[in-house]
Amino acid sequence: MKQTTAKPALERLVEREALPQEPADVALRPQKLEDFIGQPALCDNLDVFITAAKQRQQALDHVLLYGPPGLGKTTLAQIIAKELGVNFRATSGPVIARAGDLAALLTNLQPYDVLFIDEIHRLPAVVEEILYPAMEDFQLDLMIGEGPAARSVRIDLPPFTLIGATTRSGLITRPLRERFGIPLRLQFYAPEELQKIIARAAAKLDMKLTDDGAGEIARRARGTPRVAGRLLRRVRDFAAVDGHKEIDVKAADAALTRLEVDRRGFDAMDRRYLMVIAENYAGGPVGVETLAAVLSEQRDVLEEVIEPYLLQEGLLQRTPRGRVLADAGYRHLGLNAPAGRQIDLLTTTESDDEND
């Protein structure tokens, strides 16, 4: 078996998972809902909900933001707090390990504050149970003491808004999901929207970027603003070293080619993944655990980072027996799909039935 060694996932420029942010990331984020580019239907509805809550002088109903990483969930949560004119408190699910941790957060909230919990699907079950009455009745039930001397204490909480963010909404339990009155799904961005985001970011970074240069970066950003910002900064580095005073489509293409990001946004790790299936396993099917071992990556990295965009672009198929390379995947690699592939045995068309 041919072994392929992949670079660590943290080195990927097109990585969409939350990584340690560069200082510029915070400065590039929009501060108002009207400045947020993309997600038009979501933003319009959110504006109505915020305006109505302010008119009633009540806390905004709890909000669940879900969708692929890098689309602006944290940014939207911060914007909601700013639009409401309240404090913003942020934490993440894995950090809240005990009931006491959650109690400390909730009891320190001021009226109408926003509490943001990232990766809310990773909350421990014990903590999640305590969160239910806090979300519904703004009350906190705690057990004090142990054994026969234990007693239940109920603490009244100020009205607040909980904003939960997750990239894996299917892992959120049904009781928790139903307590969010405003569920909002974020979609991938169109290249035109990403071009506007890149142009605005370039202006804040004091970069001279042409429209066609911004469009070239946008087309390779995998529909994700976080990827677009990261590629923009790396293109800026190449342009500065090469002496380009203005970044046009030619300079952007040269820099992205050196970064091994092709014209469809696929990088070297994507191509290694596809090539392993094509060469080592005749196009599949092959199990994800086998691919993880061959590529020296964790299964979660393959399922959450590499595969979603390949599936979206139609280069990969998931079948009950494993991953299979689609015809588009062969074409992207410059290979011819072999005749009599195993995928042909897994699918049956109506025309085949008629011929039988």
C-alpha positions in Angstrom: 0.0 0.0 0.0 1.3 3.4 -0.9 1.7 5.6 2.1 1.0 9.4 1.8 2.2 11.8 4.5 0.0 14.8 4.9 0.9 18.1 6.5 -0.6 18.9 9.9 -4.0 20.4 9.5 -3.0 23.5 11.3 -0.7 24.5 8.4 -3.6 24.7 5.9 -4.4 28.2 4.7 -7.8 27.0 3.6 -8.6 25.6 7.0 -12.0 26.7 8.3 -11.7 25.5 11.9 -11.1 28.0 14.6 -7.4 28.7 14.8 -5.4 31.2 16.9 -6.4 34.4 15.3 -4.0 37.0 14.0 -4.5 40.5 15.5 -5.9 41.7 12.2 -8.9 39.3 12.5 -10.6 41.3 15.2 -10.0 44.6 13.4 -11.5 43.3 10.2 -14.8 42.2 11.7 -17.8 44.4 11.1 -19.2 46.1 14.2 -22.8 46.8 13.0 -25.4 44.6 11.4 -25.7 47.0 8.4 -22.0 46.5 7.7 -22.2 42.7 7.7 -21.9 41.4 4.2 -23.7 38.2 3.1 -26.5 36.2 4.7 -29.1 38.7 3.6 -32.2 36.9 4.8 -30.7 36.0 8.1 -29.6 39.6 8.7 -33.0 41.0 7.8 -34.8 38.7 10.2 -32.3 39.3 12.9 -32.7 43.1 12.6 -36.5 42.6 13.1 -35.9 40.5 16.2 -33.5 42.9 17.7 -35.7 46.0 17.0 -38.7 44.3 18.5 -36.8 43.3 21.7 -35.6 46.9 22.1 -39.0 48.3 21.6 -40.5 45.9 24.3 -37.4 46.6 26.5 -37.0 42.9 27.0 -34.1 40.4 26.5 -33.8 39.1 23.0 -34.9 35.5 22.8 -32.1 32.9 22.9 -30.3 32.5 19.5 -28.7 29.4 18.0 -26.2 30.0 15.2 -25.1 26.9 13.3 -23.3 26.1 10.1 -19.8 25.4 8.8 -16.9 27.1 10.6 -15.5 30.4 9.4 -18.8 31.9 8.3 -19.2 34.6 11.0 -21.1 33.1 13.9 -18.9 34.7 16.5 -19.0 38.0 14.6 -22.8 37.9 14.5 -23.0 37.2 18.2 -20.8 40.3 18.9 -22.9 42.4 16.6 -26.1 41.3 18.4 -24.7 42.5 21.7 -23.6 45.9 20.2 -27.0 46.4 18.5 -28.8 45.6 21.8 -26.4 48.0 23.6 -25.5 45.3 26.3 -22.4 43.6 27.6 -21.0 40.6 25.7 -19.6 37.6 27.7 -18.0 34.8 25.7 -17.0 31.2 26.6 -17.0 27.8 25.0 -18.6 24.5 25.7 -15.5 22.5 26.7 -14.4 25.2 29.2 -17.6 24.8 31.2 -16.7 21.5 32.9 -18.8 21.7 36.1 -22.1 23.2 37.2 -20.2 25.7 39.4 -18.5 27.1 36.3 -21.9 27.8 34.6 -23.3 29.2 37.9 -20.4 31.7 38.1 -21.0 32.9 34.6 -24.8 33.3 34.9 -24.8 35.0 38.4 -22.3 37.6 37.1 -24.5 38.7 34.2 -26.2 42.1 34.2 -29.8 42.4 33.0 -30.2 41.8 29.2 -26.5 40.8 28.8 -25.5 38.4 26.0 -23.8 35.2 27.0 -22.1 33.5 24.0 -21.2 29.8 24.2 -19.1 28.6 21.3 -19.1 24.9 20.5 -22.2 24.5 22.6 -22.7 20.9 21.4 -19.7 20.0 23.7 -21.4 21.0 26.9 -21.3 18.2 29.5 -24.7 16.6 30.1 -24.7 17.7 33.8 -24.1 21.3 32.9 -26.7 21.2 30.1 -29.4 20.1 32.5 -28.8 23.1 34.7 -29.0 25.4 31.7 -32.6 24.4 31.0 -34.3 26.3 33.8 -31.9 29.2 33.4 -33.0 29.6 29.7 -36.7 29.1 30.3 -37.4 30.7 33.7 -34.1 32.7 34.4 -33.6 30.6 37.5 -30.7 28.4 38.6 -31.2 25.3 40.6 -28.1 24.1 42.5 -27.4 21.4 45.1 -25.6 22.5 48.2 -23.8 20.0 50.3 -23.6 16.2 50.0 -25.5 13.2 51.4 -28.4 13.6 53.8 -27.4 17.3 54.4 -27.7 18.2 50.7 -30.4 20.7 49.8 -31.6 22.4 46.7 -31.1 26.2 46.3 -32.9 28.2 43.6 -31.2 31.4 42.5 -33.1 34.1 40.5 -31.1 35.3 37.4 -31.5 38.6 35.5 -33.1 38.2 32.1 -30.3 37.5 29.6 -29.8 36.3 26.0 -27.9 33.0 25.4 -26.3 32.8 22.0 -25.0 29.3 21.1 -22.8 28.5 18.2 -22.0 25.2 16.7 -20.6 23.6 13.6 -22.4 20.3 14.3 -26.0 21.0 15.1 -26.9 17.3 14.9 -25.0 16.7 18.1 -27.1 19.2 20.1 -29.7 17.4 22.2 -33.3 18.0 21.3 -34.3 19.5 24.7 -31.5 22.1 24.3 -32.3 22.9 20.7 -36.0 23.5 21.4 -35.1 26.1 24.0 -33.6 28.4 21.4 -36.3 30.6 20.1 -34.3 31.9 17.1 -32.4 29.2 15.2 -30.3 30.7 12.4 -28.3 28.7 9.8 -25.4 30.4 8.1 -24.7 29.5 4.4 -21.6 29.5 2.3 -20.9 32.9 0.7 -21.1 33.7 -3.0 -17.9 34.9 -4.7 -19.4 38.3 -5.2 -20.1 38.6 -1.5 -16.5 37.5 -0.6 -15.1 40.0 -3.1 -16.8 42.8 -1.2 -15.5 41.4 2.1 -12.0 41.2 0.7 -12.1 44.7 -0.7 -13.2 46.1 2.6 -10.5 44.2 4.5 -7.9 45.4 2.0 -8.9 49.0 2.7 -8.6 48.5 6.4 -5.2 46.9 5.9 -4.1 49.8 3.7 -3.6 47.5 0.7 -4.0 48.6 -2.9 -6.1 45.8 -4.3 -7.8 45.9 -7.7 -11.3 44.5 -8.3 -10.0 41.6 -10.4 -7.4 40.8 -7.7 -10.1 40.7 -5.1 -12.2 38.5 -7.3 -9.4 36.1 -7.9 -8.9 35.6 -4.1 -12.7 35.4 -3.6 -13.0 32.5 -6.1 -10.4 30.5 -4.3 -11.7 31.2 -0.7 -14.1 28.1 -0.5 -17.1 30.4 0.2 -15.7 31.2 3.6 -14.8 34.7 4.9 -12.2 33.3 7.3 -10.3 31.6 4.5 -10.6 34.8 2.4 -9.0 36.9 5.1 -6.2 34.4 5.6 -5.5 34.2 1.8 -5.6 38.0 1.6 -2.9 38.4 4.2 -0.7 35.8 2.6 -1.1 37.4 -0.8 -0.1 40.7 0.8 3.1 39.1 2.1 4.1 37.8 -1.4 3.3 41.1 -3.0 5.4 43.1 -0.5 8.4 40.8 -1.0 8.0 40.8 -4.7 7.8 44.6 -4.8 4.2 44.9 -6.1 2.7 48.2 -5.1 -0.7 47.1 -6.4 -2.2 43.6 -6.2 -4.0 42.7 -9.4 -5.3 39.4 -10.7 -1.8 38.4 -12.0 -0.1 39.1 -8.7 -2.9 37.4 -6.7 -2.8 34.3 -9.0 1.0 34.0 -8.7 0.8 34.2 -4.9 -2.0 31.7 -4.6 -0.3 29.3 -7.0 2.8 29.4 -4.8 0.5 28.6 -1.8 -0.7 25.6 -3.8 -4.3 26.8 -3.7 -5.8 26.1 -7.2 -8.5 28.0 -9.1 -11.3 26.1 -7.3 -9.9 26.7 -3.8 -8.5 23.2 -3.3 -5.1 22.9 -1.7 -2.4 20.3 -1.5 -4.1 18.4 1.3 -7.3 18.1 -0.8 -5.4 16.8 -3.8 -3.5 14.3 -1.6 -6.8 13.0 -0.2 -8.3 12.6 -3.7 -5.1 11.0 -5.1 -5.0 8.4 -2.3 -8.5 7.2 -3.1 -7.8 7.2 -6.9 -4.4 5.5 -6.8 -4.4 3.4 -3.7 -8.0 2.2 -3.7 -9.1 2.4 -7.4 -11.5 5.2 -6.7 -13.1 3.5 -3.6 -15.1 2.7 -1.7 -12.7 3.1 1.2 -13.5 3.6 4.9 -12.7 6.9 6.6 -10.6 5.2 9.3 -8.4 3.7 6.6 -8.0 7.1 4.9 -7.2 8.7 8.3 -4.4 6.2 8.9 -3.0 6.6 5.4 -3.0 10.4 5.5 -1.8 10.5 9.2 -4.8 12.6 10.1 -7.6 12.3 12.7 -11.0 11.2 11.5 -12.6 14.4 12.7 -10.2 16.4 10.5 -11.2 14.5 7.4 -15.0 14.7 8.2 -15.1 18.3 9.3 -12.3 20.0 7.4 -11.5 18.2 4.1 -14.6 16.4 3.0 -17.4 19.0 3.3 -16.0 21.2 0.5 -15.2 18.2 -1.7 -18.7 16.9 -1.3 -20.2 20.3 -2.0 -18.2 20.6 -5.2 -19.2 17.1 -6.3 -15.7 15.6 -6.3 -16.5 13.0 -3.6 -19.3 10.7 -2.7 -20.2 9.1 0.6 -21.7 5.6 0.4 -22.7 3.1 3.0 -19.5 1.2 2.2 -17.1 4.2 2.3 -15.8 7.2 0.3 -15.9 7.1 -3.4 -14.2 9.4 -5.9 -16.7 10.9 -8.3 -16.1 11.5 -12.0 -15.5 15.2 -11.3 -12.8 14.2 -8.8 -11.0 12.3 -11.6 -11.3 15.2 -13.9 -9.9 17.6 -11.3 -6.9 15.3 -10.9 -6.4 15.1 -14.6 -7.1 11.3 -14.6 -9.5 9.1 -16.5 -12.1 7.3 -14.5 -11.4 3.5 -14.8 -14.1 1.4 -16.5 -16.1 -0.9 -14.3 -15.5 1.0 -11.1 -16.9 -0.3 -7.8 -19.2 2.8 -7.6 -21.0 1.4 -10.7 -22.0 -1.6 -8.6 -23.3 0.5 -5.8 -25.7 2.6 -7.8 -28.5 1.5 -10.2 -30.2 3.9 -12.6 -33.7 3.6 -14.0 -32.3 3.1 -17.5 -30.4 0.1 -16.2 -33.6 -1.4 -14.8 -35.4 -0.8 -18.1 -32.6 -2.5 -20.1 -32.9 -5.5 -17.9 
